[in-house]
């Protein structure tokens, strides 16, 4: 038993160390991008909202969030075998859509929180493999939406999407007929116009599609970033996001409510009580008024 515990402890320390180094590299790129391109003012982000005294703690929290994401990654093997079942017929289902390289396990905490708030039909889904082209992943999402509607005997779903999941949702609405099947879309740190970070990450599939102002993101933005005239959009984002470069790529237009949260890294958005509260407010209002976190 002792060798097993020693191995697990060593693995945990290794993951934490890698997470700290990775967060450091990403925040170096984040700082460089802001300095080189003179970061644009963001809706809801007060001037000087990045507090130098808070940023070190926020950096550590982001590294810890990434480590937790990595540690819980294998739990999707259990999570994804659970079939679509209705906790309560007729209640609008909530579908949680992950981002690049992730899976349904990234929503473990948010899913539990939503159920504790009284939401009976909450489904975290995996679109696999997560690095294939976005069009194929969006088709999988459309299938998940239809399954949730059939299981709950409802006409529309709410979507909560992290990172690339926001683009998959918008694609499904614009190109796959999901505009009549989705009521609310709440994105968490989604790079709606892509991220410069994807430009330095090797790989095919959806990686080049996620580059800032790529052909995919520009085509998806044609006609506006908020397709579907009856869909209500909310973008929860942070200027401290270390994956979305530039940060204003998370800002939506049209009928969207852009909601800024201070000192939240990309992965920390998945586990933050502040973000959870804002998600709850978005779910409870149609459409929600503008909300800003100082």
Backbone as CSV, one residue per row, in Angstrom:
resi,resn,N_x,N_y,N_z,CA_x,CA_y,CA_z,C_x,C_y,C_z
1,UNK,0.819,-1.210,0.000,0.000,0.000,0.000,0.856,1.265,0.000
2,UNK,1.953,1.209,0.738,2.815,2.383,0.838,3.403,2.776,-0.507
3,UNK,3.885,1.819,-1.340,4.392,2.211,-2.661,3.316,2.887,-3.518
4,UNK,2.076,2.414,-3.381,0.985,3.012,-4.155,0.766,4.460,-3.729
5,UNK,0.729,4.687,-2.408,0.538,6.048,-1.899,1.702,6.951,-2.300
6,UNK,2.911,6.395,-2.254,4.082,7.171,-2.642,4.020,7.543,-4.120
7,UNK,3.562,6.600,-4.935,3.418,6.876,-6.368,2.376,7.968,-6.601
8,UNK,1.240,7.870,-5.915,0.177,8.866,-6.090,0.636,10.247,-5.635
9,UNK,1.383,10.283,-4.530,1.882,11.563,-4.031,2.883,12.165,-5.007
10,UNK,3.760,11.316,-5.552,4.742,11.786,-6.531,4.050,12.320,-7.786
11,UNK,3.013,11.584,-8.229,2.269,12.019,-9.413,1.576,13.349,-9.153
12,UNK,1.027,13.509,-7.942,0.342,14.757,-7.603,1.318,15.930,-7.600
13,UNK,2.481,15.734,-7.015,3.496,16.787,-6.984,3.942,17.127,-8.394
14,UNK,4.093,16.114,-9.229,4.509,16.340,-10.617,3.460,17.170,-11.362
15,UNK,2.190,16.806,-11.201,1.113,17.542,-11.886,1.067,18.989,-11.408
16,UNK,1.211,19.197,-10.101,1.202,20.552,-9.557,2.376,21.373,-10.091
17,UNK,3.549,20.748,-10.170,4.728,21.448,-10.674,4.550,21.836,-12.142
18,UNK,4.065,20.892,-12.936,3.824,21.167,-14.352,2.782,22.266,-14.518
19,UNK,1.766,22.238,-13.658,0.706,23.246,-13.737,1.238,24.636,-13.422
20,UNK,2.112,24.729,-12.428,2.702,26.023,-12.079,3.588,26.545,-13.210
21,UNK,4.395,25.658,-13.777,5.267,26.070,-14.885,4.430,26.477,-16.097
22,UNK,3.414,25.652,-16.404,2.561,25.955,-17.539,1.831,27.277,-17.373
23,UNK,1.295,27.510,-16.179,0.605,28.768,-15.919,1.564,29.944,-16.047
24,UNK,2.810,29.745,-15.584,3.799,30.807,-15.695,4.091,31.167,-17.143
25,UNK,4.244,30.150,-17.996,4.505,30.391,-19.412,3.333,31.111,-20.071
26,UNK,2.120,30.640,-19.754,0.936,31.242,-20.363,0.742,32.684,-19.916
27,UNK,1.033,32.970,-18.653,0.874,34.342,-18.199,1.993,35.254,-18.723
28,UNK,3.133,34.688,-19.036,4.159,35.470,-19.711,3.654,35.889,-21.095
29,UNK,3.046,34.929,-21.823,2.494,35.236,-23.139,1.334,36.225,-23.014
30,UNK,0.517,36.049,-21.977,-0.606,36.963,-21.725,-0.080,38.379,-21.509
31,UNK,0.967,38.526,-20.701,1.530,39.841,-20.414,2.148,40.443,-21.677
32,UNK,2.864,39.625,-22.417,3.503,40.116,-23.643,2.451,40.605,-24.631
33,UNK,1.364,39.857,-24.801,0.313,40.226,-25.744,-0.336,41.543,-25.345
34,UNK,-0.569,41.723,-24.042,-1.180,42.960,-23.566,-0.267,44.164,-23.799
35,UNK,1.012,43.975,-23.539,1.954,45.080,-23.705,2.189,45.422,-25.172
36,UNK,2.274,44.398,-25.999,2.601,44.612,-27.408,1.435,45.199,-28.190
37,UNK,0.220,44.868,-27.780,-0.935,45.260,-28.573,-1.888,46.197,-27.845
38,UNK,-1.435,46.701,-26.691,-2.232,47.686,-25.958,-3.661,47.178,-25.759
39,UNK,-3.836,46.377,-24.738,-5.110,45.705,-24.473,-6.300,46.652,-24.562
40,UNK,-7.320,46.221,-25.298,-8.516,47.038,-25.455,-9.346,47.022,-24.174
41,UNK,-10.040,48.131,-23.871,-10.952,48.135,-22.729,-12.044,47.080,-22.928
42,UNK,-12.385,46.381,-21.873,-13.388,45.327,-21.957,-14.669,45.755,-21.258
43,UNK,-15.823,45.382,-21.782,-17.088,45.719,-21.120,-17.126,45.201,-19.685
44,UNK,-17.352,46.096,-18.754,-17.468,45.693,-17.354,-16.165,45.656,-16.602
45,UNK,-15.039,45.775,-17.303,-13.734,45.748,-16.641,-13.312,47.174,-16.325
46,UNK,-13.402,47.552,-15.066,-13.052,48.908,-14.670,-11.568,49.155,-14.895
47,UNK,-11.217,50.404,-15.172,-9.814,50.751,-15.369,-9.018,50.431,-14.107
48,UNK,-7.925,49.719,-14.281,-7.116,49.334,-13.136,-7.694,48.189,-12.330
49,UNK,-8.584,47.390,-12.961,-9.231,46.305,-12.223,-8.283,45.152,-11.921
50,UNK,-7.129,45.114,-12.596,-6.126,44.096,-12.282,-5.279,44.601,-11.113
51,UNK,-5.524,44.048,-9.949,-4.834,44.469,-8.735,-3.539,43.669,-8.574
52,UNK,-2.364,44.302,-8.591,-1.091,43.581,-8.459,-0.996,42.766,-7.173
53,UNK,-1.714,43.166,-6.135,-1.678,42.434,-4.872,-2.494,41.149,-4.940
54,UNK,-3.478,41.118,-5.824,-4.358,39.949,-5.958,-3.844,38.977,-7.022
55,UNK,-3.123,39.485,-7.995,-2.711,38.665,-9.133,-1.873,37.434,-8.758
56,UNK,-0.937,37.503,-7.792,-0.201,36.280,-7.430,-1.108,35.175,-6.920
57,UNK,-2.079,35.537,-6.085,-3.011,34.527,-5.574,-3.866,33.964,-6.709
58,UNK,-4.275,34.834,-7.641,-5.067,34.388,-8.781,-4.251,33.462,-9.679
59,UNK,-2.957,33.727,-9.801,-2.069,32.870,-10.579,-1.994,31.470,-9.965
60,UNK,-1.817,31.402,-8.649,-1.746,30.104,-7.969,-3.071,29.358,-8.103
61,UNK,-4.189,30.079,-7.985,-5.500,29.460,-8.125,-5.697,28.889,-9.529
62,UNK,-5.222,29.601,-10.528,-5.332,29.103,-11.897,-4.500,27.834,-12.079
63,UNK,-3.290,27.820,-11.530,-2.445,26.622,-11.624,-3.105,25.444,-10.910
64,UNK,-3.684,25.692,-9.741,-4.365,24.629,-8.988,-5.590,24.135,-9.751
65,UNK,-6.300,25.040,-10.409,-7.483,24.656,-11.186,-7.093,23.781,-12.365
66,UNK,-5.989,24.136,-13.020,-5.523,23.315,-14.133,-5.102,21.932,-13.638
67,UNK,-4.423,21.884,-12.489,-4.005,20.599,-11.924,-5.221,19.734,-11.602
68,UNK,-6.256,20.339,-11.025,-7.480,19.598,-10.709,-8.141,19.084,-11.970
69,UNK,-8.106,19.903,-13.028,-8.673,19.490,-14.312,-7.956,18.257,-14.847
70,UNK,-6.629,18.247,-14.727,-5.839,17.110,-15.206,-6.108,15.864,-14.358
71,UNK,-6.143,16.031,-13.044,-6.327,14.901,-12.139,-7.688,14.240,-12.341
72,UNK,-8.709,15.042,-12.584,-10.063,14.497,-12.728,-10.384,14.075,-14.160
73,UNK,-9.477,14.296,-15.084,-9.731,14.003,-16.501,-10.233,12.574,-16.738
74,UNK,-9.625,11.550,-16.115,-10.069,10.174,-16.385,-11.491,9.870,-15.924
75,UNK,-12.074,10.709,-15.083,-13.412,10.428,-14.560,-14.483,10.475,-15.647
76,UNK,-14.147,10.988,-16.798,-15.119,10.978,-17.897,-15.487,9.553,-18.283
77,UNK,-14.582,8.595,-18.013,-14.858,7.201,-18.352,-16.085,6.685,-17.615
78,UNK,-16.306,7.202,-16.411,-17.508,6.859,-15.659,-18.654,7.799,-16.009
79,UNK,-18.323,9.045,-16.197,-19.336,10.073,-16.405,-20.097,9.874,-17.707
80,UNK,-19.408,9.497,-18.763,-20.027,9.456,-20.088,-20.892,8.224,-20.321
81,UNK,-20.803,7.225,-19.445,-21.636,6.032,-19.642,-23.027,6.221,-19.050
82,UNK,-23.243,7.310,-18.320,-24.560,7.569,-17.737,-25.500,8.014,-18.851
83,UNK,-26.599,7.301,-19.076,-27.508,7.668,-20.162,-28.316,8.920,-19.825
84,UNK,-28.917,9.494,-20.850,-29.793,10.650,-20.643,-31.081,10.169,-19.979
85,UNK,-31.272,10.617,-18.760,-32.516,10.333,-18.044,-33.049,11.626,-17.465
86,UNK,-34.354,11.767,-17.426,-34.959,12.988,-16.911,-35.106,12.916,-15.406
87,UNK,-34.552,13.932,-14.728,-34.816,14.050,-13.308,-36.230,14.546,-13.066
88,UNK,-36.699,15.354,-14.028,-38.067,15.860,-13.974,-38.530,16.184,-15.383
89,UNK,-39.568,15.496,-15.842,-40.104,15.728,-17.179,-40.619,17.155,-17.295
90,UNK,-40.342,17.776,-18.427,-40.851,19.110,-18.689,-39.950,20.239,-18.211
91,UNK,-38.900,19.924,-17.441,-37.976,20.971,-17.003,-36.880,21.144,-18.045
92,UNK,-36.624,22.399,-18.426,-35.612,22.684,-19.452,-34.264,22.094,-19.062
93,UNK,-33.697,21.223,-19.883,-32.382,20.635,-19.558,-31.247,21.626,-19.750
94,UNK,-30.193,21.418,-18.989,-28.970,22.213,-19.103,-27.859,21.293,-19.590
95,UNK,-27.239,21.659,-20.697,-26.149,20.856,-21.253,-24.842,21.604,-21.078
96,UNK,-23.852,20.934,-20.519,-22.542,21.524,-20.252,-21.570,21.041,-21.332
97,UNK,-20.967,21.987,-22.047,-20.130,21.669,-23.215,-18.690,22.092,-22.945
98,UNK,-17.773,21.166,-23.013,-16.368,21.421,-22.693,-15.629,22.076,-23.847
99,UNK,-14.380,22.413,-23.583,-13.547,23.074,-24.568,-12.484,22.178,-25.169
100,UNK,-11.477,22.806,-25.782,-10.408,22.104,-26.505,-9.666,21.136,-25.582
101,UNK,-9.551,19.889,-26.014,-8.773,18.893,-25.292,-9.394,18.395,-24.006
102,UNK,-10.556,18.917,-23.629,-11.171,18.550,-22.350,-12.281,17.532,-22.568
103,UNK,-13.044,17.264,-21.521,-14.176,16.353,-21.614,-15.190,16.705,-20.527
104,UNK,-16.194,15.881,-20.375,-17.287,16.180,-19.455,-16.842,16.311,-18.006
105,UNK,-15.728,15.693,-17.643,-15.274,15.720,-16.251,-14.904,17.123,-15.773
106,UNK,-14.634,18.035,-16.698,-14.269,19.389,-16.274,-15.434,20.101,-15.596
107,UNK,-16.647,19.571,-15.738,-17.826,20.203,-15.148,-18.303,19.496,-13.873
108,UNK,-17.462,18.668,-13.279,-17.883,17.920,-12.099,-18.439,18.833,-11.009
109,UNK,-17.741,19.901,-10.708,-18.148,20.785,-9.612,-19.374,21.598,-10.005
110,UNK,-19.370,22.174,-11.197,-20.501,22.984,-11.645,-21.772,22.142,-11.737
111,UNK,-21.652,20.913,-12.203,-22.831,20.057,-12.324,-23.454,19.779,-10.957
112,UNK,-22.611,19.498,-9.976,-23.118,19.271,-8.621,-23.781,20.533,-8.085
113,UNK,-23.144,21.693,-8.310,-23.699,22.958,-7.820,-25.064,23.237,-8.430
114,UNK,-25.196,23.004,-9.732,-26.472,23.250,-10.405,-27.573,22.348,-9.845
115,UNK,-27.235,21.105,-9.577,-28.234,20.195,-9.019,-28.620,20.594,-7.602
116,UNK,-27.665,21.106,-6.847,-27.976,21.583,-5.499,-28.874,22.815,-5.546
117,UNK,-28.821,23.546,-6.642,-29.680,24.720,-6.811,-31.086,24.350,-7.276
118,UNK,-31.324,23.067,-7.471,-32.666,22.622,-7.832,-32.875,22.257,-9.284
119,UNK,-31.827,22.336,-10.100,-31.958,21.953,-11.509,-31.877,20.423,-11.619
120,UNK,-32.928,19.824,-12.118,-33.029,18.364,-12.144,-32.369,17.732,-13.359
121,UNK,-32.381,18.461,-14.469,-31.883,17.883,-15.718,-30.603,18.593,-16.163
122,UNK,-29.476,18.125,-15.659,-28.176,18.713,-15.982,-27.299,17.620,-16.590
123,UNK,-26.795,17.857,-17.793,-26.028,16.847,-18.504,-24.683,17.411,-18.962
124,UNK,-23.600,16.845,-18.464,-22.264,17.180,-18.963,-21.929,16.170,-20.050
125,UNK,-21.572,16.642,-21.231,-21.353,15.743,-22.360,-19.916,15.854,-22.851
126,UNK,-19.453,14.787,-23.466,-18.133,14.788,-24.092,-18.306,14.689,-25.599
127,UNK,-17.586,15.535,-26.321,-17.523,15.452,-27.774,-16.134,14.917,-28.116
128,UNK,-16.077,13.760,-28.737,-14.810,13.043,-28.858,-14.501,12.642,-30.301
129,UNK,-13.190,12.470,-30.585,-12.063,12.990,-29.792,-12.054,14.502,-29.827
130,UNK,-11.649,15.156,-28.731,-11.857,16.601,-28.604,-10.997,17.470,-29.495
131,UNK,-10.099,16.874,-30.282,-9.218,17.685,-31.129,-9.527,17.551,-32.617
132,UNK,-10.614,16.838,-32.980,-10.974,16.757,-34.395,-11.634,18.069,-34.820
133,UNK,-11.960,18.191,-36.075,-12.492,19.453,-36.586,-13.776,19.862,-35.871
134,UNK,-13.917,21.162,-35.720,-15.024,21.706,-34.936,-16.381,21.339,-35.528
135,UNK,-16.479,21.257,-36.844,-17.751,20.923,-37.468,-18.252,19.552,-37.010
136,UNK,-17.335,18.592,-36.903,-17.725,17.247,-36.474,-18.116,17.228,-34.997
137,UNK,-17.398,17.992,-34.185,-17.742,18.065,-32.768,-19.106,18.728,-32.581
138,UNK,-19.404,19.729,-33.396,-20.693,20.403,-33.305,-21.836,19.455,-33.666
139,UNK,-21.605,18.576,-34.627,-22.632,17.595,-34.978,-22.901,16.653,-33.808
140,UNK,-21.863,16.287,-33.082,-22.055,15.461,-31.882,-22.873,16.215,-30.839
141,UNK,-22.581,17.519,-30.681,-23.335,18.333,-29.736,-24.804,18.375,-30.120
142,UNK,-25.093,18.497,-31.415,-26.481,18.511,-31.868,-27.199,17.217,-31.508
143,UNK,-26.496,16.101,-31.599,-27.073,14.810,-31.210,-27.369,14.793,-29.713
144,UNK,-26.438,15.317,-28.896,-26.655,15.380,-27.450,-27.878,16.239,-27.119
145,UNK,-28.042,17.335,-27.838,-29.189,18.214,-27.603,-30.492,17.472,-27.888
146,UNK,-30.540,16.757,-28.992,-31.750,16.018,-29.339,-32.050,14.929,-28.306
147,UNK,-31.012,14.282,-27.802,-31.215,13.248,-26.779,-31.776,13.854,-25.488
148,UNK,-31.256,15.013,-25.112,-31.730,15.663,-23.893,-33.189,16.096,-24.039
149,UNK,-33.554,16.624,-25.200,-34.927,17.042,-25.443,-35.878,15.853,-25.400
150,UNK,-35.451,14.741,-26.014,-36.294,13.546,-26.026,-36.465,12.977,-24.615
151,UNK,-35.395,12.989,-23.828,-35.450,12.415,-22.481,-36.313,13.234,-21.537
152,UNK,-36.322,14.545,-21.729,-37.020,15.435,-20.794,-38.367,15.911,-21.314
153,UNK,-38.706,15.551,-22.553,-39.976,15.955,-23.153,-40.104,17.477,-23.169
154,UNK,-39.047,18.143,-23.643,-39.025,19.609,-23.717,-38.685,20.048,-25.136
155,UNK,-38.829,21.344,-25.394,-38.578,21.876,-26.738,-37.237,22.575,-26.863
156,UNK,-36.692,23.057,-25.725,-35.440,23.804,-25.789,-34.530,23.426,-24.622
157,UNK,-33.232,23.667,-24.821,-32.234,23.428,-23.789,-31.517,24.737,-23.471
158,UNK,-30.847,24.772,-22.327,-29.877,25.815,-22.015,-28.489,25.214,-22.200
159,UNK,-27.563,25.996,-22.714,-26.183,25.546,-22.902,-25.255,26.376,-22.018
160,UNK,-24.371,25.698,-21.275,-23.269,26.354,-20.581,-21.992,25.777,-21.191
161,UNK,-21.203,26.629,-21.832,-20.055,26.148,-22.598,-18.777,26.830,-22.144
162,UNK,-17.755,26.019,-21.938,-16.441,26.547,-21.577,-15.545,26.577,-22.810
163,UNK,-14.815,27.682,-22.972,-13.778,27.783,-23.999,-14.328,27.465,-25.395
164,UNK,-13.709,26.519,-26.090,-14.113,26.193,-27.450,-15.562,25.731,-27.530
165,UNK,-16.102,25.259,-26.416,-17.493,24.818,-26.415,-18.446,25.911,-26.858
166,UNK,-18.077,27.174,-26.612,-18.911,28.284,-27.056,-18.963,28.375,-28.566
167,UNK,-17.851,28.127,-29.232,-17.819,28.164,-30.694,-18.574,26.979,-31.286
168,UNK,-18.447,25.809,-30.659,-19.194,24.642,-31.131,-20.692,24.906,-31.048
169,UNK,-21.110,25.551,-29.961,-22.533,25.858,-29.783,-23.008,26.842,-30.831
170,UNK,-22.232,27.896,-31.057,-22.622,28.893,-32.054,-22.679,28.274,-33.451
171,UNK,-21.769,27.367,-33.743,-21.790,26.688,-35.047,-23.054,25.840,-35.183
172,UNK,-23.397,25.123,-34.114,-24.595,24.281,-34.157,-25.850,25.124,-34.345
173,UNK,-25.879,26.304,-33.743,-27.030,27.199,-33.890,-27.104,27.750,-35.306
174,UNK,-25.963,28.158,-35.840,-25.939,28.814,-37.148,-26.105,27.841,-38.302
175,UNK,-25.508,26.649,-38.174,-25.414,25.759,-39.329,-26.123,24.419,-39.191
176,UNK,-26.542,24.050,-37.992,-27.113,22.715,-37.788,-28.553,22.750,-37.289
177,UNK,-29.202,23.902,-37.408,-30.607,23.982,-37.058,-30.917,23.967,-35.584
178,UNK,-29.937,24.263,-34.749,-30.168,24.255,-33.310,-30.732,25.577,-32.793
179,UNK,-30.936,26.542,-33.695,-31.446,27.845,-33.261,-32.839,27.748,-32.654
180,UNK,-33.618,26.765,-33.056,-34.969,26.593,-32.512,-34.989,25.662,-31.297
181,UNK,-33.829,25.124,-30.940,-33.777,24.145,-29.847,-32.978,24.634,-28.646
182,UNK,-32.451,25.853,-28.733,-31.633,26.392,-27.634,-32.235,27.699,-27.159
183,UNK,-32.415,27.814,-25.849,-32.961,29.035,-25.259,-31.841,29.980,-24.847
184,UNK,-30.962,29.519,-23.965,-29.878,30.364,-23.469,-28.527,29.715,-23.726
185,UNK,-27.560,30.555,-24.063,-26.175,30.118,-24.215,-25.328,30.957,-23.263
186,UNK,-24.679,30.287,-22.322,-23.793,30.950,-21.364,-22.385,30.445,-21.624
187,UNK,-21.506,31.310,-22.103,-20.143,30.876,-22.383,-19.203,31.339,-21.273
188,UNK,-18.244,30.496,-20.962,-17.244,30.778,-19.931,-15.872,30.832,-20.590
189,UNK,-15.316,32.024,-20.739,-13.987,32.165,-21.327,-13.876,31.613,-22.731
190,UNK,-14.900,31.812,-23.551,-14.859,31.312,-24.929,-14.148,32.305,-25.846
191,UNK,-13.180,31.848,-26.620,-12.498,32.738,-27.575,-13.318,32.817,-28.863
192,UNK,-14.334,33.650,-28.871,-15.289,33.654,-29.977,-14.661,34.036,-31.305
193,UNK,-13.569,34.800,-31.267,-12.832,35.089,-32.496,-11.494,34.350,-32.516
194,UNK,-11.365,33.325,-31.671,-10.144,32.545,-31.617,-9.128,33.115,-30.639
195,UNK,-8.004,32.440,-30.538,-6.936,32.863,-29.623,-5.580,32.751,-30.313
196,UNK,-4.731,33.731,-30.070,-3.374,33.692,-30.622,-2.579,32.519,-30.059
197,UNK,-2.992,32.024,-28.906,-2.302,30.881,-28.309,-2.368,29.668,-29.227
198,UNK,-3.496,29.492,-29.917,-3.639,28.353,-30.827,-2.653,28.437,-31.980
199,UNK,-2.161,29.641,-32.257,-1.214,29.806,-33.347,0.156,29.238,-33.069
200,UNK,0.472,28.997,-31.797,1.790,28.452,-31.463,1.696,27.008,-30.978
201,UNK,0.474,26.453,-31.001,0.280,25.059,-30.591,0.254,24.190,-31.837
202,UNK,1.141,23.186,-31.936,1.146,22.321,-33.114,-0.075,21.407,-33.117
203,UNK,-0.429,20.946,-34.284,-1.539,20.008,-34.380,-2.513,20.403,-35.458
204,UNK,-3.325,19.434,-35.860,-4.337,19.677,-36.869,-5.713,19.718,-36.245
205,UNK,-6.698,19.204,-36.974,-8.058,19.189,-36.441,-8.566,20.588,-36.176
206,UNK,-9.090,20.810,-34.964,-9.650,22.122,-34.653,-8.619,23.109,-34.121
207,UNK,-7.372,22.682,-33.922,-6.362,23.597,-33.387,-6.155,24.814,-34.288
208,UNK,-5.904,24.640,-35.587,-5.777,25.827,-36.441,-7.088,26.602,-36.562
209,UNK,-8.210,25.920,-36.394,-9.501,26.609,-36.452,-9.680,27.577,-35.284
210,UNK,-9.000,27.300,-34.174,-9.137,28.119,-32.980,-8.173,29.307,-32.965
211,UNK,-7.362,29.467,-34.018,-6.447,30.606,-34.066,-7.220,31.915,-34.195
212,UNK,-6.635,32.962,-33.690,-7.304,34.269,-33.689,-7.616,34.720,-35.109
213,UNK,-8.886,35.016,-35.339,-9.391,35.454,-36.641,-9.034,34.465,-37.747
214,UNK,-9.154,33.196,-37.434,-8.955,32.155,-38.439,-10.117,32.183,-39.432
215,UNK,-9.970,31.445,-40.509,-11.052,31.364,-41.494,-12.322,30.835,-40.843
216,UNK,-12.171,29.862,-39.943,-13.337,29.277,-39.264,-14.049,30.308,-38.392
217,UNK,-13.302,31.039,-37.561,-13.942,32.005,-36.671,-14.534,33.177,-37.449
218,UNK,-13.890,33.567,-38.562,-14.429,34.675,-39.356,-15.708,34.263,-40.078
219,UNK,-15.736,33.044,-40.606,-16.963,32.565,-41.253,-18.088,32.427,-40.234
220,UNK,-17.740,31.960,-39.037,-18.749,31.798,-37.992,-19.289,33.149,-37.537
221,UNK,-18.469,34.189,-37.650,-18.872,35.525,-37.208,-19.652,36.298,-38.269
222,UNK,-19.711,35.783,-39.481,-20.441,36.485,-40.535,-21.913,36.619,-40.150
223,UNK,-22.419,37.845,-40.192,-23.796,38.091,-39.797,-23.950,38.371,-38.320
224,UNK,-22.831,38.306,-37.569,-22.878,38.577,-36.133,-22.445,37.380,-35.311
225,UNK,-21.999,37.653,-34.103,-21.485,36.607,-33.220,-22.588,35.887,-32.454
226,UNK,-23.828,36.345,-32.601,-24.920,35.750,-31.822,-26.034,35.270,-32.753
227,UNK,-25.812,34.177,-33.467,-26.838,33.675,-34.389,-28.058,33.142,-33.632
228,UNK,-29.170,33.114,-34.316,-30.403,32.632,-33.704,-31.153,33.768,-33.041
229,UNK,-32.198,34.277,-33.678,-32.854,35.495,-33.198,-33.535,35.303,-31.843
230,UNK,-33.880,34.071,-31.487,-34.571,33.833,-30.217,-33.657,33.253,-29.136
231,UNK,-32.352,33.186,-29.422,-31.393,32.656,-28.454,-30.836,33.799,-27.613
232,UNK,-30.800,33.620,-26.303,-30.247,34.634,-25.394,-28.808,34.248,-25.050
233,UNK,-27.890,35.192,-25.263,-26.465,34.928,-25.076,-25.909,35.671,-23.862
234,UNK,-24.994,35.004,-23.159,-24.273,35.592,-22.034,-22.821,35.126,-22.143
235,UNK,-21.897,36.054,-22.075,-20.481,35.699,-22.092,-19.850,36.109,-20.768
236,UNK,-19.428,35.130,-19.985,-18.725,35.375,-18.727,-17.235,35.200,-19.014
237,UNK,-16.458,36.226,-18.756,-15.059,36.207,-19.168,-14.227,37.075,-18.229
238,UNK,-12.906,37.010,-18.396,-12.002,37.770,-17.543,-10.825,38.298,-18.345
239,UNK,-10.378,39.486,-18.008,-9.170,40.003,-18.659,-7.913,39.330,-18.114
240,UNK,-8.064,38.462,-17.104,-6.942,37.704,-16.558,-6.882,36.303,-17.169
241,UNK,-7.713,36.057,-18.182,-7.750,34.751,-18.850,-6.445,34.530,-19.598
242,UNK,-5.740,33.477,-19.257,-4.417,33.220,-19.818,-4.437,32.341,-21.070
243,UNK,-5.622,31.910,-21.502,-5.735,31.126,-22.727,-6.315,31.940,-23.877
244,UNK,-7.161,32.907,-23.566,-7.819,33.704,-24.597,-7.000,34.967,-24.857
245,UNK,-6.255,34.956,-25.950,-5.380,36.068,-26.312,-5.732,36.548,-27.715
246,UNK,-6.207,37.767,-27.865,-6.450,38.784,-26.830,-7.745,38.523,-26.067
247,UNK,-7.853,39.099,-24.884,-9.010,38.845,-24.032,-10.317,39.309,-24.650
248,UNK,-10.260,40.365,-25.483,-11.511,40.868,-26.055,-12.126,39.893,-27.058
249,UNK,-11.427,38.796,-27.365,-11.999,37.767,-28.224,-13.203,37.095,-27.565
250,UNK,-13.330,37.232,-26.246,-14.461,36.627,-25.531,-15.716,37.493,-25.562
251,UNK,-15.609,38.708,-26.074,-16.736,39.641,-26.056,-17.670,39.350,-27.226
252,UNK,-18.958,39.214,-26.918,-19.980,38.983,-27.930,-20.674,40.275,-28.309
253,UNK,-21.343,40.247,-29.459,-22.096,41.419,-29.902,-23.590,41.103,-29.881
254,UNK,-24.363,41.839,-30.629,-25.783,41.565,-30.761,-26.541,41.683,-29.450
255,UNK,-27.355,40.684,-29.152,-28.196,40.731,-27.964,-27.506,40.193,-26.716
256,UNK,-26.201,39.979,-26.794,-25.484,39.316,-25.698,-25.280,40.224,-24.493
257,UNK,-25.201,39.609,-23.319,-24.782,40.279,-22.095,-23.350,39.829,-21.809
258,UNK,-22.399,40.754,-21.823,-21.005,40.448,-21.532,-20.733,40.732,-20.062
259,UNK,-20.283,39.709,-19.346,-20.164,39.773,-17.891,-18.700,39.540,-17.508
260,UNK,-18.072,40.551,-16.969,-16.654,40.451,-16.624,-16.464,40.017,-15.182
261,UNK,-15.526,39.081,-14.959,-15.123,38.693,-13.615,-13.625,38.950,-13.477
262,UNK,-13.242,39.621,-12.436,-11.841,39.989,-12.259,-11.008,38.834,-11.720
263,UNK,-9.737,38.786,-12.161,-8.737,37.875,-11.593,-9.132,36.406,-11.685
264,UNK,-9.685,36.014,-12.819,-10.022,34.611,-13.057,-9.236,34.110,-14.263
265,UNK,-8.441,33.066,-14.050,-7.780,32.413,-15.162,-8.758,31.535,-15.918
266,UNK,-8.289,30.959,-17.021,-9.161,30.198,-17.920,-9.783,28.985,-17.233
267,UNK,-8.975,28.219,-16.532,-9.480,27.021,-15.867,-10.218,27.358,-14.567
268,UNK,-9.811,28.428,-13.916,-10.469,28.836,-12.672,-11.929,29.183,-12.899
269,UNK,-12.303,29.581,-14.118,-13.700,29.872,-14.425,-14.595,28.657,-14.202
270,UNK,-14.023,27.463,-14.301,-14.799,26.233,-14.156,-15.150,25.914,-12.709
271,UNK,-14.448,26.500,-11.745,-14.603,26.100,-10.350,-14.884,27.272,-9.418
272,UNK,-15.186,28.420,-9.954,-15.316,29.630,-9.161,-16.731,29.838,-8.625
273,UNK,-16.900,30.041,-7.310,-18.221,30.371,-6.751,-18.786,31.662,-7.332
274,UNK,-17.903,32.615,-7.652,-18.355,33.866,-8.264,-18.991,33.586,-9.627
275,UNK,-18.327,32.757,-10.419,-18.853,32.401,-11.732,-20.151,31.609,-11.585
276,UNK,-20.195,30.689,-10.625,-21.409,29.900,-10.410,-22.593,30.809,-10.108
277,UNK,-22.363,31.812,-9.274,-23.455,32.734,-8.925,-23.946,33.464,-10.166
278,UNK,-23.012,33.891,-11.015,-23.406,34.590,-12.230,-24.152,33.669,-13.187
279,UNK,-23.711,32.424,-13.271,-24.424,31.439,-14.093,-25.858,31.284,-13.589
280,UNK,-26.018,31.191,-12.284,-27.347,31.070,-11.710,-28.220,32.263,-12.034
281,UNK,-27.654,33.465,-12.013,-28.409,34.673,-12.344,-28.798,34.682,-13.814
282,UNK,-27.892,34.229,-14.667,-28.215,34.159,-16.101,-29.352,33.168,-16.362
283,UNK,-29.318,32.032,-15.697,-30.359,31.030,-15.888,-31.715,31.515,-15.391
284,UNK,-31.679,32.418,-14.436,-32.931,32.879,-13.822,-33.539,34.083,-14.470
285,UNK,-32.901,34.660,-15.508,-33.401,35.883,-16.117,-33.397,35.752,-17.633
286,UNK,-34.403,36.376,-18.273,-34.504,36.334,-19.735,-34.949,37.676,-20.263
287,UNK,-34.096,38.427,-20.909,-32.643,38.287,-20.818,-32.140,38.909,-19.551
288,UNK,-30.941,38.574,-19.129,-30.384,39.123,-17.898,-29.872,40.536,-18.137
289,UNK,-29.948,41.402,-17.127,-29.330,42.716,-17.244,-27.818,42.585,-17.201
290,UNK,-27.139,43.631,-17.591,-25.680,43.602,-17.562,-25.213,43.422,-16.139
291,UNK,-24.232,42.541,-15.944,-23.688,42.274,-14.624,-22.186,42.364,-14.689
292,UNK,-21.571,43.081,-13.782,-20.125,43.244,-13.773,-19.595,42.890,-12.398
293,UNK,-18.446,42.278,-12.388,-17.786,41.951,-11.118,-16.612,42.901,-10.942
294,UNK,-16.600,43.734,-9.917,-15.500,44.694,-9.755,-14.180,44.000,-9.506
